Structure formats: C-alpha cells, structure tokens
Amino acid sequence: NNGYFGFLLCLLCENAVSVPSKLRMQIATLHVLEEMKDGATDEQEWGDRFSWAYFPLQVIIQKRQKAEIATATTAITDSDYAVIKAALNGQPPPVLAGRQPQ
C-alpha cells in the first residue's frame, strides 16, 4: 500500500520528524492505534500490523514541546479520527465512501 493507505510508511525513514502542520494527525493516529491495541483480541496480530509504526510515532511526537502537543491534541476532530481509522483498515476516506465515480 502507498499514498493514503501507506501514510505510516514515512516512519520507516530514520529522518522521520513531526512538524507542526502534521502533529494533529500524528497524535490522532497514535490515539487510534492505542484504541485498536486496547480492543485487539490478538495482541500479536496488532503488533505485527502496527508496532513498527506505533513506537517511532511515539518517539517523534515526544520530541515536540508539551504546549505544541496540547494545542494539537485539542484541535483533533471526530472527522480526523474517522479518516485515520479508515486508512488503517484499508478503506477509502469517509468523505469519499459511497461516492460513485464520475
């Protein structure tokens, strides 16, 4: 997967960073991954699918200032979470779901 579905692949780069414009979605992604982990019936499966991204994501977010993290966290919307959940499950973005090709 790449593009929308492979948005976590950038975390494989040793130069991956968190910049202010991406911080909100990175934090939302971390929240969704944590929610998925807590709800997983098979922790090994979750680990195989997401641990490679989860831990680097934690690290790059923790490098940001606490005030930046707090501001970005309060800006997260339900729509942000919906988009991330869809991407992690290999589904189209919610705004496109159900649309017919033109």
GROMACS elastic network, one bead per residue, 0.5 to 0.9 nm:
[ bonds ]
;  ai    aj funct       b0    kb
    1     4     6  0.82934   500
    1     5     6  0.56791   500
    1     6     6  0.51793   500
    1     7     6  0.89205   500
    1    90     6  0.86429   500
    2     5     6  0.54436   500
    2     7     6  0.69205   500
    2     9     6  0.78003   500
    3     6     6  0.52100   500
    3     7     6  0.60342   500
    4     7     6  0.55576   500
    4    87     6  0.66773   500
    4    92     6  0.84693   500
    4    93     6  0.85217   500
    5     8     6  0.81577   500
    5    86     6  0.87241   500
    5    87     6  0.51736   500
    5    88     6  0.69206   500
    5    89     6  0.84614   500
    5    90     6  0.60607   500
    5    91     6  0.79625   500
    5    92     6  0.83734   500
    6     9     6  0.55223   500
    6    10     6  0.82994   500
    6    87     6  0.79552   500
    6    88     6  0.84680   500
    7    10     6  0.66309   500
    7    11     6  0.85955   500
    7    87     6  0.81839   500
    8    11     6  0.56866   500
    8    12     6  0.78807   500
    8    53     6  0.63382   500
    8    57     6  0.87345   500
    9    12     6  0.56002   500
    9    13     6  0.78517   500
    9    53     6  0.77301   500
   10    13     6  0.57294   500
   10    14     6  0.89684   500
   10    15     6  0.88576   500
   10    16     6  0.64092   500
   11    14     6  0.74730   500
   11    15     6  0.83158   500
   11    16     6  0.55617   500
   11    17     6  0.82318   500
   11    52     6  0.83293   500
   11    53     6  0.61317   500
   11    54     6  0.89735   500
   11    56     6  0.63410   500
   11    57     6  0.69025   500
   12    15     6  0.85694   500
   12    16     6  0.74218   500
   12    52     6  0.79137   500
   12    53     6  0.74905   500
   12    56     6  0.81006   500
   13    16     6  0.54082   500
   14    17     6  0.88125   500
   16    56     6  0.84462   500
   16    57     6  0.89111   500
   16    60     6  0.74121   500
   17    57     6  0.88501   500
   17    60     6  0.56799   500
   17    61     6  0.81397   500
   17    63     6  0.86847   500
   18    21     6  0.83565   500
   18    22     6  0.64866   500
   18    23     6  0.59471   500
   18    26     6  0.77422   500
   18    57     6  0.85294   500
   18    60     6  0.56587   500
   18    61     6  0.61384   500
   18    63     6  0.79538   500
   18    64     6  0.73257   500
   19    22     6  0.55330   500
   19    23     6  0.59818   500
   19    64     6  0.83135   500
   20    23     6  0.51245   500
   20    24     6  0.77182   500
   20    64     6  0.85834   500
   20    68     6  0.75202   500
   20    72     6  0.81129   500
   21    24     6  0.73149   500
   21    25     6  0.86397   500
   22    25     6  0.56954   500
   22    26     6  0.61701   500
   22    27     6  0.87585   500
   23    27     6  0.60678   500
   23    28     6  0.84753   500
   23    61     6  0.72745   500
   23    64     6  0.86880   500
   23    68     6  0.82509   500
   23    69     6  0.73764   500
   23    72     6  0.62496   500
   23    73     6  0.84301   500
   24    27     6  0.53403   500
   24    28     6  0.62049   500
   24    29     6  0.86225   500
   24    69     6  0.79178   500
   24    71     6  0.83702   500
   24    73     6  0.60630   500
   24    74     6  0.85138   500
   24    75     6  0.67844   500
   24    76     6  0.60506   500
   24    80     6  0.87033   500
   25    29     6  0.59604   500
   25    30     6  0.85152   500
   25    72     6  0.83233   500
   25    73     6  0.88707   500
   25    76     6  0.73253   500
   25    80     6  0.68782   500
   25    81     6  0.83727   500
   25    84     6  0.80826   500
   26    29     6  0.50282   500
   26    30     6  0.62676   500
   26    31     6  0.87183   500
   26    57     6  0.71982   500
   26    58     6  0.89840   500
   26    61     6  0.74689   500
   27    30     6  0.50182   500
   27    31     6  0.62747   500
   27    32     6  0.87004   500
   27    57     6  0.83414   500
   27    58     6  0.84920   500
   27    61     6  0.71993   500
   27    69     6  0.79087   500
   27    72     6  0.76060   500
   27    73     6  0.66424   500
   27    76     6  0.82803   500
   28    31     6  0.50231   500
   28    32     6  0.62245   500
   28    33     6  0.86126   500
   28    73     6  0.74815   500
   28    76     6  0.65749   500
   28    77     6  0.86896   500
   28    80     6  0.70052   500
   28    81     6  0.62276   500
   28    84     6  0.76112   500
   29    32     6  0.50686   500
   29    33     6  0.60988   500
   29    34     6  0.85226   500
   29    54     6  0.87823   500
   29    57     6  0.86051   500
   29    80     6  0.87369   500
   29    81     6  0.74287   500
   29    84     6  0.61811   500
   29    85     6  0.81549   500
   29    88     6  0.89872   500
   30    33     6  0.51043   500
   30    34     6  0.61447   500
   30    35     6  0.85892   500
   30    54     6  0.67188   500
   30    57     6  0.69708   500
   30    58     6  0.71605   500
   31    34     6  0.50878   500
   31    35     6  0.61403   500
   31    36     6  0.85921   500
   31    81     6  0.85108   500
   32    36     6  0.60840   500
   32    37     6  0.85031   500
   32    81     6  0.69570   500
   32    84     6  0.73216   500
   32    85     6  0.67407   500
   32    88     6  0.89504   500
   33    36     6  0.50180   500
   33    37     6  0.60758   500
   33    38     6  0.85988   500
   33    46     6  0.89254   500
   33    50     6  0.74883   500
   33    54     6  0.70333   500
   33    85     6  0.86912   500
   33    88     6  0.86846   500
   34    38     6  0.61244   500
   34    39     6  0.85611   500
   34    54     6  0.84845   500
   35    38     6  0.51488   500
   35    39     6  0.61925   500
   35    40     6  0.85006   500
   36    39     6  0.51149   500
   36    40     6  0.58646   500
   36    46     6  0.76961   500
   37    40     6  0.50877   500
   37    41     6  0.85975   500
   37    42     6  0.88029   500
   37    43     6  0.68480   500
   37    46     6  0.62463   500
   37    47     6  0.82271   500
   37    50     6  0.89614   500
   38    41     6  0.85522   500
   38    43     6  0.86306   500
   39    42     6  0.89215   500
   40    43     6  0.58404   500
   40    44     6  0.89874   500
   40    45     6  0.81592   500
   40    46     6  0.66928   500
   41    45     6  0.86042   500
   41    46     6  0.87628   500
   42    45     6  0.54025   500
   42    46     6  0.66034   500
   42    47     6  0.87767   500
   43    46     6  0.50812   500
   43    47     6  0.60662   500
   43    48     6  0.85667   500
   44    48     6  0.60815   500
   44    49     6  0.85949   500
   45    48     6  0.50677   500
   45    49     6  0.61864   500
   45    50     6  0.85220   500
   46    49     6  0.51787   500
   46    50     6  0.58264   500
   46    51     6  0.71939   500
   47    50     6  0.53930   500
   47    52     6  0.77224   500
   48    51     6  0.64032   500
   48    52     6  0.77048   500
   49    52     6  0.75530   500
   49    53     6  0.86287   500
   50    53     6  0.54708   500
   50    54     6  0.59568   500
   50    55     6  0.88468   500
   51    55     6  0.61680   500
   51    56     6  0.86395   500
   52    55     6  0.64770   500
   52    56     6  0.72165   500
   53    56     6  0.56596   500
   53    57     6  0.60232   500
   53    58     6  0.86658   500
   54    57     6  0.51920   500
   54    58     6  0.62582   500
   54    59     6  0.88267   500
   55    58     6  0.50967   500
   55    59     6  0.63691   500
   55    60     6  0.88872   500
   56    59     6  0.50196   500
   56    60     6  0.62584   500
   56    61     6  0.85819   500
   57    60     6  0.53686   500
   57    61     6  0.61682   500
   57    62     6  0.85402   500
   58    61     6  0.53202   500
   58    62     6  0.61082   500
   58    63     6  0.88252   500
   59    62     6  0.51794   500
   59    63     6  0.65318   500
   60    63     6  0.52940   500
   60    64     6  0.72718   500
   61    64     6  0.55996   500
   61    65     6  0.87699   500
   61    69     6  0.76146   500
   62    65     6  0.76613   500
   62    66     6  0.81422   500
   62    69     6  0.83330   500
   63    66     6  0.88564   500
   64    67     6  0.83741   500
   64    68     6  0.65156   500
   64    69     6  0.66524   500
   65    68     6  0.52079   500
   65    69     6  0.63766   500
   65    70     6  0.87202   500
   66    69     6  0.50777   500
   66    70     6  0.61230   500
   66    71     6  0.86147   500
   67    70     6  0.50546   500
   67    71     6  0.61271   500
   67    72     6  0.85286   500
   68    71     6  0.51890   500
   68    72     6  0.60784   500
   68    73     6  0.84456   500
   69    72     6  0.51586   500
   69    73     6  0.59347   500
   69    74     6  0.86293   500
   70    73     6  0.51026   500
   70    74     6  0.62968   500
   70    75     6  0.87417   500
   71    74     6  0.53949   500
   71    75     6  0.64507   500
   72    75     6  0.51421   500
   72    76     6  0.66878   500
   73    76     6  0.55166   500
   74    77     6  0.82892   500
   76    79     6  0.82170   500
   76    80     6  0.62705   500
   76    81     6  0.76983   500
   77    80     6  0.51220   500
   77    81     6  0.66590   500
   77    82     6  0.87818   500
   78    81     6  0.51410   500
   78    82     6  0.62126   500
   78    83     6  0.87517   500
   79    83     6  0.62106   500
   79    84     6  0.86422   500
   79    94     6  0.83030   500
   80    83     6  0.53049   500
   80    84     6  0.63314   500
   80    85     6  0.86742   500
   81    84     6  0.51911   500
   81    85     6  0.60717   500
   81    86     6  0.85507   500
   82    85     6  0.51904   500
   82    86     6  0.61571   500
   82    87     6  0.86464   500
   82    93     6  0.78896   500
   82    94     6  0.67750   500
   83    86     6  0.51985   500
   83    87     6  0.62189   500
   83    88     6  0.86955   500
   83    92     6  0.82734   500
   83    93     6  0.53421   500
   83    94     6  0.61173   500
   83    95     6  0.83374   500
   84    87     6  0.50646   500
   84    88     6  0.61061   500
   84    89     6  0.85182   500
   84    93     6  0.81753   500
   85    88     6  0.52192   500
   85    89     6  0.61964   500
   85    90     6  0.86673   500
   85    91     6  0.83720   500
   85    93     6  0.89287   500
   86    89     6  0.51467   500
   86    90     6  0.61566   500
   86    92     6  0.62528   500
   86    93     6  0.59654   500
   86    94     6  0.70465   500
   87    90     6  0.50718   500
   87    91     6  0.56276   500
   87    92     6  0.67400   500
   87    93     6  0.68152   500
   88    91     6  0.75926   500
   89    92     6  0.89690   500
   91    94     6  0.82525   500
   91    97     6  0.82586   500
   92    95     6  0.81734   500
   92    96     6  0.63325   500
   92    97     6  0.59328   500
   93    96     6  0.54306   500
   93    97     6  0.62605   500
   94    98     6  0.83412   500
   95    98     6  0.83233   500
   95    99     6  0.82828   500
   96    99     6  0.55371   500
   96   100     6  0.86850   500
   97   100     6  0.86716   500
   99   102     6  0.88214   500
